[in-house]
Amino acid sequence: MTQNVTFPSNGGQAHGYLALPPQGRGPGLVVVQEWWGLTTHMTSMVDRFAAEGFLALAPDLYGGATTHDRVEAAELLAKLPAERAVRDLRGAVDFLLEHPAVAGDAVAVVGFCMGGGFAMRLAALEGDRVAAVVPFYGLPREPDYDYRGLTAHVLGHFAERDHGLPLKTVDEAAILIGEATDRRPEIHFYPAGHAFMNDENPAGNYDQLQAAIAWRRTLSFLRGHLG
């Protein structure tokens, strides 16, 4: 169990992992988990963002369940009501914007795999309350997803050898975003496989070099749009 915080979520309670920056105050950042759950890899990502000056929160969308088995991960995802996940993520935005240690009136969202799709959904729903969104190899499942509520700046990281998310699908999503909003997404493709950022390597695709490049780009992007 890696939960260390509880926050309100549409009349209920949600849980997650929260890390504060060394200086005690900073921009708010929602980190959205992969389909493996709120694993130690996810909490380490939260800690890394906090060390860089962000007040970072990863909601636990599975309620404590984690796995490194693909079959179990697929089952956990199948059992996750999308409405509840989005509710908890919106509760996380509320929690951060009301937190006394959060600077500014908007947050950023970073999501990985499954979390990349949820990150884009959250940004579209929250409008100006999300200033920047960074999906890593993940998009909403609907090919014609409605991005009209999106006002956030978008930085996308995708893998050239991702069999589950073809380059064509990413290009089409970028066109949809451009047509629905006044944002032109910044998209990067990496010579790597899906989940190349995950150093626990459950998919066997961790790439230290490409992960480092994506990490530097992400920090520069977030600082540019959150301060």
C-alpha positions in Angstrom: 0.0 0.0 0.0 1.5 3.3 -1.1 -1.4 5.6 -0.2 -0.5 8.5 2.1 -3.4 11.0 1.5 -7.2 11.0 1.4 -9.2 13.7 -0.4 -12.8 14.3 -1.2 -14.2 13.0 -4.5 -17.7 14.0 -5.5 -19.3 13.2 -2.2 -17.0 10.3 -1.5 -13.4 9.7 -0.6 -10.4 9.0 -2.8 -6.8 8.0 -1.9 -3.4 8.6 -3.4 0.2 9.3 -3.0 1.3 12.9 -2.3 4.8 14.4 -2.3 5.8 18.0 -1.5 8.8 19.8 -3.0 11.8 20.5 -0.8 11.0 24.2 -0.6 7.5 23.3 0.7 5.6 25.1 -2.0 5.2 24.7 -5.8 2.9 24.2 -8.8 0.4 21.4 -8.5 0.8 18.3 -10.6 -1.5 15.3 -11.0 0.3 12.1 -12.0 -2.0 9.4 -13.5 -1.0 5.7 -13.1 -0.4 3.0 -15.7 -2.6 0.0 -15.8 -0.3 -1.7 -13.3 -1.8 0.4 -10.5 -0.2 2.8 -8.1 3.1 0.8 -8.1 6.4 1.8 -6.6 7.4 3.0 -10.0 4.5 5.5 -10.0 5.3 6.7 -6.5 8.9 7.1 -7.5 7.8 9.3 -10.4 5.8 11.4 -7.9 8.9 11.8 -5.8 11.0 12.7 -8.8 8.6 15.5 -9.8 8.4 16.7 -6.2 12.2 16.9 -6.1 12.0 19.1 -9.1 9.8 21.6 -7.4 6.2 20.3 -8.0 3.6 19.4 -5.4 2.7 16.1 -7.0 -0.3 13.8 -6.3 -1.0 10.4 -7.9 -4.6 9.2 -7.2 -4.9 5.5 -6.5 -7.5 4.5 -9.1 -7.5 0.8 -8.2 -7.9 1.3 -4.5 -4.6 -0.3 -3.5 -4.4 -3.1 -6.0 -1.2 -3.4 -8.1 0.3 -6.0 -10.4 3.1 -6.7 -12.8 1.1 -9.4 -14.6 -0.5 -8.3 -17.9 -3.5 -10.5 -17.5 -4.2 -9.2 -14.0 -3.6 -5.6 -15.2 -6.1 -6.1 -18.0 -8.7 -7.4 -15.5 -8.1 -4.4 -13.1 -8.6 -2.0 -16.0 -11.7 -3.8 -17.2 -13.2 -3.5 -13.7 -12.4 0.2 -13.4 -15.5 2.4 -14.1 -14.2 5.3 -16.2 -16.7 7.6 -14.5 -15.2 6.8 -11.1 -11.7 7.3 -12.3 -12.5 10.7 -13.8 -14.3 11.7 -10.7 -11.3 10.8 -8.5 -9.0 12.7 -10.9 -11.2 15.8 -10.8 -11.2 15.5 -7.0 -7.4 15.5 -7.2 -7.5 18.8 -9.1 -9.8 20.3 -6.5 -7.5 19.0 -3.7 -4.4 20.5 -5.2 -5.9 23.9 -6.1 -7.2 24.2 -2.5 -3.9 23.0 -1.0 -2.1 25.9 0.8 1.3 24.8 -0.6 0.2 24.9 -4.2 1.3 27.9 -6.2 -1.0 29.3 -9.0 -4.6 28.8 -10.0 -4.0 25.9 -12.4 -2.3 22.5 -12.3 -0.6 20.2 -14.8 -1.4 16.6 -15.5 1.1 13.8 -16.5 -0.2 10.3 -17.4 1.4 7.1 -18.4 -0.2 4.4 -20.7 -3.8 4.1 -19.4 -3.1 7.3 -17.5 -2.2 9.2 -20.7 -5.7 8.7 -21.9 -7.2 9.7 -18.6 -4.9 12.8 -18.4 -6.2 14.0 -21.8 -9.8 13.4 -20.6 -9.1 15.3 -17.4 -7.6 18.3 -19.2 -10.6 18.5 -21.6 -13.0 18.4 -18.7 -11.2 20.9 -16.4 -10.5 23.6 -19.0 -8.5 26.5 -17.6 -7.8 24.7 -14.3 -5.3 22.5 -16.2 -2.5 24.6 -17.8 -0.5 21.7 -19.3 -1.0 18.0 -20.0 1.7 15.4 -20.8 0.5 12.0 -22.0 3.1 9.3 -22.3 2.1 6.6 -24.8 -1.6 6.9 -24.0 -4.7 8.6 -25.5 -8.5 8.3 -25.0 -9.8 5.1 -26.5 -12.4 6.8 -28.6 -10.8 7.7 -32.0 -13.1 10.7 -32.3 -12.8 11.9 -28.7 -14.2 15.5 -28.2 -11.4 17.8 -27.2 -13.3 21.0 -27.4 -13.0 21.7 -23.6 -9.2 21.5 -23.8 -7.3 24.7 -23.2 -4.1 23.2 -21.8 -0.8 23.1 -23.7 -0.1 19.5 -24.8 3.2 17.7 -24.9 2.9 14.0 -26.0 5.6 11.3 -25.8 5.0 8.2 -28.0 7.0 5.2 -29.0 7.7 4.3 -32.6 7.5 0.5 -31.8 4.2 0.7 -29.8 2.0 -2.0 -31.3 -1.0 -0.9 -29.2 -0.9 2.8 -30.3 0.2 3.2 -33.9 1.8 6.4 -35.1 -1.2 7.0 -37.4 -3.5 7.1 -34.4 -1.3 9.6 -32.6 -1.2 11.8 -35.7 -5.0 11.7 -36.1 -5.5 12.7 -32.4 -3.1 15.6 -32.9 -5.2 16.8 -35.9 -8.4 16.4 -33.8 -6.9 18.5 -31.0 -5.8 21.2 -33.4 -9.3 21.3 -35.1 -11.2 21.4 -31.7 -8.9 23.9 -29.9 -6.5 26.7 -30.5 -3.6 24.4 -29.4 -1.1 22.7 -31.6 0.2 19.7 -29.6 4.0 19.2 -29.3 4.4 15.5 -30.2 7.6 13.5 -29.9 8.2 10.0 -31.2 11.0 7.9 -29.6 12.9 4.9 -31.1 11.6 2.7 -28.4 8.7 0.4 -27.3 5.7 1.0 -25.2 6.3 2.1 -21.6 9.9 3.0 -22.2 9.9 5.3 -19.1 9.1 2.5 -16.7 12.3 1.4 -15.0 10.6 -1.5 -13.3 10.3 -2.8 -16.8 7.2 -5.0 -16.7 6.8 -4.7 -20.4 10.5 -5.3 -21.2 10.8 -1.9 -23.0 12.6 0.4 -20.6 15.0 2.6 -22.4 17.3 4.6 -20.1 18.4 7.1 -22.8 15.0 7.8 -24.3 13.5 8.0 -20.8 16.1 10.7 -19.9 15.3 12.7 -23.0 11.5 12.6 -22.4 12.1 13.5 -18.7 14.1 16.6 -19.6 11.5 17.7 -22.2 8.7 17.2 -19.7 10.4 19.3 -17.0 11.1 22.1 -19.4 7.6 22.0 -20.7 5.9 22.0 -17.3 8.1 24.8 -16.0 7.4 26.9 -19.1 3.6 26.6 -18.6 3.4 26.5 -14.8 6.3 28.6 -13.7 
